[in-house]
Structure formats: structure tokens, C-alpha cells
Amino acid sequence: MSEQTDVIIIGGGMAGAGAAFEISRGRKVVLLERESHCGYHTTGRSAASFTENYGNGVIRRVVLASRAFLTEPPTGFSDYPLLSKRGMITVARADQLDLLREDLEAAQTLVPSIVAMTPAEAIARVPVLRQDYLAGAYIEPHSMDIDVNGLHQGFLRGARAHGARVVTKAGVRGIGRQGGQWRVETEAGTFLAPLIVNAAGAWGDEIAMMAGVRPVGLQPKRRTAFNIPAPAGLDITDWPLVNDVGAEFYFKPDAGQLFVSPADATPSAPMDAFAEDIDVAIGAERLERATTIEVQRVSRSWAGLRTFVADGSPVVGPDDEFADFVWLVGQGGYGIKTSPALSRVCASLIAGGGLPDDVARQGVSLAELTPHRLRGAGSQSRQAAS
Ligand SMILES: Cc1cc2nc3c(=O)[nH]c(=O)nc-3n(C[C@H](O)[C@H](O)[C@H](O)COP(=O)(O)OP(=O)(O)OC[C@H]3O[C@@H](n4cnc5c(N)ncnc54)[C@H](O)[C@@H]3O)c2cc1C
């Protein structure tokens, strides 16, 4: 027995959940997730940060196009606000001041609320920062925390309310053709649909190869994070996220503890990533160099895969050879905060439209997102043989 649907989405992380929410408004959707719960991989391991000043230009414009949804989600989407105030301070040592100046100038063109601050002002906000470390800083006051679980569950709940079916423990093992449609074999049965959305994160190229579609060159990169107890005697609740301008570390309050990352980006195969002791030690050493904190105990450590293509921008849209195979991958370290806009772009392209107006107004172009940009000239759309 096989189940017939309009669209099969592979992957139940933030990308697949967002796509299911948007596409199921007009089509019958089945979302297939290999694990026993959606969000087990990268989606459940992020820093939960919404900053408009991180990632390449395409990412930043897509983030701007996502802000309205996150600030004011549809009625009934979530019981609590999805964004909460955090702020982000970018810090520099004396040898990083040129970089800080360049970074600040570029940041202000897109996010005018970003302003320089003196080391003393930064230390007043985050008193553990070392005077003898800090030479310059700037602040993005409107950077926020995202309720990742609230957003992810809101997408899944909304998709189900639109009639979508979310099937867990449904690892895709084979993809073929039957009667002009895709035939997807999983641990939970066989599914048929005229259209596949590939939202399999680090496994996106593996899914493509199963379907006989050329990979786009996804490279998963491991990023480590860990929690340490809050420094004794300090109320850290309102500290902003502190980010090193040279991408050597960042830290922020996280449910009463500190979240710390060495901002590593180690190439990895697609896998259930875990934190290596050496990366936790590097993170602790960088934190101790920049602050007065002494890391005595790590209460939890983990890692996730941030998955990129060569130009660092997401890949959204129909494959150039197989128009019925739609990519939604390559969100890198930005897949939570970009999910509202990218989900809508994906749904709009499937419906035969272009970019949603508000996304285009932010200066995003289809050419920057399409998988075509990653192929040489000369590839053409064709329908696979049955
Ligand atoms: C430490 C860290 C910090 C981060 N911080 C931020 C941040 O502050 N802000 C932000 O916006 N982003 C952040 N990110 C990035 C963000 O988490 C990712 O971009 C996002 O979660 C990617 O979502 P996804 O759905 O593409 O991938 P995933 O969540 O990995 O989902 C892919 C799903 O596909 C499923 N799958 C794979 N193969 C199959 C198969 N054969 N059959 C069925 N299912 C399959 C997997 O099981 C998985 O559930 C961070 C990432 C890390 C690791």
C-alpha cells in the first residue's frame, strides 16, 4: 500500500516544518522525518539568536524579511511571543580594531540602529569583560532571542491544522519514479507525490542522490556549544549576547546559565554531531581570555551541523534538471531566523509565483537563492522519465 499526496517534504527540522506550514495552505502535504521527533538535529541545537547583522548580504536581507512574522505571527500560532529582547555587543581586541571599524561600517548600512560603544560602556553592560582585553565594541540593540521550540512547534501545529501529515520514524531509504510521480520508500511505508521538497539539512545531497538529482555541494560544518553556571553573585538575565568580531567565540545568557561557543566550523560528514572535548576547551580558554570568568564546570555540551554551499547563501527552488524536486537547504548558521521568509519563498515558487513582494522589497533576488547558480551554464529543466 502506498499513500498518495500532493507534496512530500523530507526533513522535519525548522526548514521542513516551515515549508509544511506554508505549502499546506493550498496542497496536501506529507512531511517525513527519520527521527522519533522533529527538531532532533541542528534545529534543536542552535543559539536561538535573531540578529540582523550576521551572515552574508543575502542572509541579512532574508532575515529582515522574516522579522515581521516573528514579531507578529499569525493569530493562534504561538502562546508566547517568539522574540524577546537580548541585544548583541560585538567586541574587539586592540589588534582587531581595523576589522571592527570595517564591520561596523558595513553593519550600519543595513541596520542603522547599530552604534559604536566605548569599552567602558560595554563593560557596564557585561561586567565580566576584561578592561585589558577590550579595545572597542558596537551594539545591535534590537537583536533578539528566538523561542526556537515555539516557532518550530507553531509551524508543525499550523501545518497539521491545514491538513498536513507529519510522519516520524520515517527515514527515507529510496526514491524512484512511478507513473510520472516520485515514489518515496521509508521505514514507515511508501509515499507517492508529483513533487518533493528536500529539507533534509546536512543530508540534503544524500537525498538528491537517492532521487538521481545532482548534488549542490552541501558542506556540513560542526559548531560546538556548552553551558556553564552563571558567574557567582551576578544577575546575568539582561546581558546581551557578546560576539567576538573575529568569530572566535560568543556567549549569552541561557535559562539561568551561560551559553558559550568557540564559533568553530569544522567540516563534517552528515551525522549525529557531538561536542569534541578539545573544542569545549578552546571555547573555555577564549572565554577566560576575554572575561574574568573561570570555567570550573561545564554543565552540558553539544554540537550541531551548520550546512553551507560554496557561496554561503541558502538554496531554495526547483532543481534545474528536475523541476519537480525542490531544494530548501544550505541555511548554514541562520536557518531559524530565516525560516519564515524562506518557507514562504519555497511555497510561492511551488505555486508557480515568484518571490513574495515583501521579500523582494528587501532586495533579495531569485538568482541568489536558486540552485541554478551553483551549476555551470547549460543545464535545463527536464521531467524525469517514469
Ligand atoms: C551551535 C549552533 C548555533 C546556531 N545558532 C543559530 C542562531 O542563533 N540563529 C539561527 O537562525 N540559526 C542558528 N543555527 C543554525 C540553525 O540551527 C540551522 O540553520 C537550522 O536548524 C537548519 O534547519 P534544517 O531544518 O535545515 O536542518 P535540521 O534541523 O538538521 O533538519 C533536517 C532534518 O532532516 C531529517 N532527515 C535527514 N535525512 C533524512 C532521511 N533520509 N529521511 C527522513 N528525514 C531525514 C533529519 O533527521 C533532520 O531532522 C545554529 C546552529 C548551530 C549548530
The ligand as a MOL file (V3000), in Angstrom:
LIG
                    3D

  0  0  0     0  0            999 V3000
M  V30 BEGIN CTAB
M  V30 COUNTS 53 58 0 0 0
M  V30 BEGIN ATOM
M  V30 1 C 25.5710 25.7460 17.6350 0
M  V30 2 C 24.6140 26.3070 16.5990 0
M  V30 3 C 24.1140 27.5810 16.7570 0
M  V30 4 C 23.2010 28.0900 15.8480 0
M  V30 5 N 22.6430 29.3110 16.1040 0
M  V30 6 C 21.6920 29.8000 15.2920 0
M  V30 7 C 21.0590 31.0230 15.6020 0
M  V30 8 O 21.3490 31.6270 16.6230 0
M  V30 9 N 20.1190 31.5050 14.7400 0
M  V30 10 C 19.7710 30.8230 13.6000 0
M  V30 11 O 18.9190 31.3080 12.8460 0
M  V30 12 N 20.3510 29.6420 13.2850 0
M  V30 13 C 21.3030 29.1040 14.1050 0
M  V30 14 N 21.8890 27.9180 13.8160 0
M  V30 15 C 21.5630 27.2590 12.5390 0
M  V30 16 C 20.2070 26.5660 12.5530 0
M  V30 17 O 20.0970 25.7660 13.7170 0
M  V30 18 C 20.0750 25.7090 11.2700 0
M  V30 19 O 20.2980 26.5120 10.1260 0
M  V30 20 C 18.6870 25.0800 11.1480 0
M  V30 21 O 18.3270 24.4180 12.3250 0
M  V30 22 C 18.6520 24.1230 9.9730 0
M  V30 23 O 17.3750 23.5260 9.9310 0
M  V30 24 P 17.0870 22.3400 8.9360 0
M  V30 25 O 15.6620 22.0010 9.0830 0
M  V30 26 O 17.6250 22.6820 7.6010 0
M  V30 27 O 18.0460 21.1360 9.4440 0
M  V30 28 P 17.8080 20.0480 10.5950 0
M  V30 29 O 17.2480 20.6500 11.8210 0
M  V30 30 O 19.0830 19.2900 10.7370 0
M  V30 31 O 16.6890 19.1270 9.9720 0
M  V30 32 C 16.9260 18.2360 8.9170 0
M  V30 33 C 16.0730 17.0030 9.2090 0
M  V30 34 O 16.1250 16.1140 8.0860 0
M  V30 35 C 15.9980 14.8210 8.6090 0
M  V30 36 N 16.4590 13.8510 7.6320 0
M  V30 37 C 17.7200 13.7370 7.1100 0
M  V30 38 N 17.7820 12.6650 6.2940 0
M  V30 39 C 16.5540 12.1050 6.2880 0
M  V30 40 C 16.0090 10.9750 5.6490 0
M  V30 41 N 16.7390 10.1630 4.8480 0
M  V30 42 N 14.6950 10.6810 5.8600 0
M  V30 43 C 13.9100 11.4670 6.6740 0
M  V30 44 N 14.4110 12.5320 7.3110 0
M  V30 45 C 15.7070 12.8680 7.1280 0
M  V30 46 C 16.8820 14.8580 9.8430 0
M  V30 47 O 16.5900 13.7920 10.7350 0
M  V30 48 C 16.6040 16.2270 10.4030 0
M  V30 49 O 15.6030 16.2020 11.4090 0
M  V30 50 C 22.8000 27.3450 14.7060 0
M  V30 51 C 23.3260 26.0610 14.5330 0
M  V30 52 C 24.2100 25.5350 15.4710 0
M  V30 53 C 24.7100 24.1300 15.2840 0
M  V30 END ATOM
M  V30 BEGIN BOND
M  V30 1 1 1 2
M  V30 2 1 2 3
M  V30 3 2 2 52
M  V30 4 2 3 4
M  V30 5 1 4 5
M  V30 6 1 4 50
M  V30 7 2 5 6
M  V30 8 1 6 7
M  V30 9 1 6 13
M  V30 10 2 7 8
M  V30 11 1 7 9
M  V30 12 1 9 10
M  V30 13 2 10 11
M  V30 14 1 10 12
M  V30 15 2 12 13
M  V30 16 1 13 14
M  V30 17 1 14 15
M  V30 18 1 14 50
M  V30 19 1 15 16
M  V30 20 1 16 17
M  V30 21 1 16 18
M  V30 22 1 18 19
M  V30 23 1 18 20
M  V30 24 1 20 21
M  V30 25 1 20 22
M  V30 26 1 22 23
M  V30 27 1 23 24
M  V30 28 2 24 25
M  V30 29 1 24 26
M  V30 30 1 24 27
M  V30 31 1 27 28
M  V30 32 2 28 29
M  V30 33 1 28 30
M  V30 34 1 28 31
M  V30 35 1 31 32
M  V30 36 1 32 33
M  V30 37 1 33 34
M  V30 38 1 33 48
M  V30 39 1 34 35
M  V30 40 1 35 36
M  V30 41 1 35 46
M  V30 42 1 36 37
M  V30 43 1 36 45
M  V30 44 2 37 38
M  V30 45 1 38 39
M  V30 46 1 39 40
M  V30 47 2 39 45
M  V30 48 1 40 41
M  V30 49 2 40 42
M  V30 50 1 42 43
M  V30 51 2 43 44
M  V30 52 1 44 45
M  V30 53 1 46 47
M  V30 54 1 46 48
M  V30 55 1 48 49
M  V30 56 2 50 51
M  V30 57 1 51 52
M  V30 58 1 52 53
M  V30 END BOND
M  V30 END CTAB
M  END
